[in-house]
Amino acid sequence: MALEGQKLAEEIAELAAEKKASNIMILDLRKLDYCADFFVIASADSYVQVGAIAGNIEEDLRARGVYPYHTESDRNSNWMLLDYSDVVVHIFEEGTRKFYSLERLWGDAKVIEFGKSEKPAEVVKMKVVKTKKAVAKKAKPVKGKKKNAGASKAKPKGRVKKSSKK
């Protein structure tokens, strides 16, 4: 029996969990008219773990005759993509996942959190913050003793050798 669709997505989530992936989600995109039916999104603590998770998924599925149509990035990256045609896998380093926020971009999709019951996608609203342009401040005069404009040049301290002209 071939792995495809939701069964493949769930199997990929299991394989990611074996390598300690966190915050694993399956997005059901079938009703959104997208070229893939499911996204599997998982987080890792480091780029090394990103590579380990992707490697575990690829090795296990290849042993069962399931090959990715396309892979994006390499094992030393903070985001890897494995495209199994109807299931696209995104493995992120945690900070990169927060930055790209695919869950927000695909907010209309039904979200299946791995190991939990199905629930509608949680939409995250981002706050826009306006910043002011940096303006250079004018320099203020330094307060302190005023220099005497008519003061003569200071005499050198210590011995001064007089030059003799012949």
N, C-alpha and C positions, 0 to 999 in steps of 0.2 A: 504494500500500500504506500503510495507516494505521499510525502508531506507537502501540503499546500494550504493556503488561506490561513484561517484562524488557528488551525492545529499547528501549522508551521510557526506562526507567531508565538504561540504558547510554548512550543518546544525551544525556540530561541530564547525566550525569557528564562526558562529553566536553565539553559546552558550558561546564560549570563550570570545567573544567581550562583552557579557552581564556583565561579571565580570572584565571588563577593561583590558583584555589581549592586548598586543601591538605587532606590527610587525608580524601579523598573515599571514602565507603563506600556500598554499596547493601545494605540489609537486606531479605531475602526474608521477607515476613510471610504468605505464602500458607498455610502449615500452622498458623498461629496464630489463624485465624478472626477476622481483623480486617477492617475495611471497606476498607482499601487493601491491595494486593498487595505493594507495595515502598515503602520509604523511601529517598530519596537524601539523605545527610547530607554537608555540605561545610563547611569552615572558611575564614574570611577574616581578614586582618590588621587590618581596620578596618571601621567601618560604611559607609564610602564604597565599599569593595570588596564588601561584602555587596550593596549596591544594584547595582553593576556586574555582578556574577555573575548576580543575579536578572534584570536587564534583558537580558543576553545570552541567557539561557535563553528568556525570554518572547518576545523579538523573533524569534529563529531559529525557534521552534516555531510562532509565529503566521504566519510567512511560509509555513509548510508546512500551514497549516490546523488546527493543534493549539492549542486555547485552554485556559487554566486554568479549572477549575470555580469556584475560589475562591482569592483571595490574602489573606494576613494580614500586616499591618504595612505600612510604607512604605519607600522607598529610603533613608531616613535612620535606620535602625534597626539594632540589633545582632543581630536575628534576623528572618528573613523566611521565610514559608511559602508555597509554591505548590502548590495541590492540583489535580492532573490526574486525579482520580478514582481510578484504580488505582495511581497513583504520586504520593506526597506528597514534596515537596522541602523540606528544612530547610537554610537557609544561615545559619550562625552566625558572629559574631565569636568568635575563639578562646576568650576568657575565658567568654563566655556558654555556649559549647558544653561546656566543662568543668563549669560550674555545673549545667546541666540533664542532662548525661550520658545522652542518649537511648539510646546503645549499651548502657548498663547497664540501663535500664528495659526495653528489648526484648532482653534477654540470651538469650532462647530462640530468637531469629531466626537464620537462617543469614546470615552476613556475607560480602559480596563486597567486598573492598577494591579500589578502582579501580586497574586496571593490574596487579593481582596475582591469583593463583589463589584459588579459593573456599576458605574455611576456616570452622570453627565460631566462633561469637561468643565473644569474650573477656569473661569476667565480671570486673568490677572490684569488689573488696570495699572498702567504706568503713569507716574506723576511727572509732569513736565515742569522743570525748574528753569526760570530765566536767570541768567547771570549778567552782571554789569561788566562793562568794559573797564579794563584797568586804566587809570588815569594817573599820570606822574604828578606828584605834589611839588609845589614850588619850594625851593630851598629857603630856609629861614636863616637870617644872620646869626652867627654864633655870639652868644652873650659872654662877656668877660672883660678883661682889661683891654683898654684901647692902646694901641701902639702910638708912641710919640713920633709924629711925622718929621719933626725937626731934629731928632736925636742923631748924634754923631755916630760914626762907626765904632764898634766896640774894639777896644785895644786887646791885642793877643795876650794871653796869659803865659806866664813862665818867662824864661830867658829868651831874649831876642838878640840875635847876633847882628851887629852892625856891619854893614858891608863897607869895605874901604876901597876907594877908587884911587888909582895912581895915574 
